[in-house]
Amino acid sequence: MGTVSGIAGAAGVILGGLVIHWLARRDLRWQVWVVAGATLYGTFASVAVYSVTSLTIANIALWMFVPIAYLNIGPIFSLTQSLVRPRMRGLTCALLLFGANVANLALAPQFIGILSDQLALHFGAGTESLRWALMLNTLTGLWATYHFWAAGRDIRSDLQRAEAADDSPVPAAI
């Protein structure tokens, strides 16, 4: 996993940033559309990881999934920083990281564990219950894909509004 994350992750961040930058110069909506497409692709690659029984095929699917997972990091942070006033960027970044960590490190493992137990208990999944719970959880990527795609409707006006707000005077502290 270290090799996959290191090599494929670095490639995903660099190549994704270059592609998104190049496309966004033509139309700002590509910033979220590429993330939407990458999320959809990553969802299917992740389902492949959990659905195959071959270690070789699972490894190939991981090499397909990891760059996409890392590709999304830069554009998401860039957009969140671009959509808020400069004085709010630190707080925005902190809230984004806090929410992501709570969701991914606290809630998701509990949810997946409970789902795995329920699949084993009520649906006879037995030792395969964790695989099925992980696969079902991966489908949340479809929900994320929709929201990134839908963000494309308003991203140009949202970025223009945020840019205009940057020029407004900051109220003096009381």
C-alpha angles and dihedrals in degrees: 000000000000092000093046093048094044100046103028093036093053091046090050093051095046100040093040091052092049094047094046092046091050094047095042091058086066097041127358091217089074088074090072099026092061090049089049092051092045091050091051092047091046091051092056092044090051092050087052091054091056099037101054126080096203115095090207094055091044089053091051090049090051090053086054095045104044099060089051093050090052093041090066096055098074099045093046093052091042093052094046090052092046095050097057135060116268092250089057098049097092093050092044092053091047092050092047092051093043093050093046092049094047091048097043103034104030111023104030097054090049093047093047092048093050091046091049091051091048093048090051094045103041106022102037094240090145114176090356093063095097092050090052093045091052092047093050091048090052089063089074083083088076089059091048091048091056093051094049090048092047090050086067090072094067106018095103094052091040091054091046091050091049091049091050090050090054089063094052116100116261111239114247117254115258 
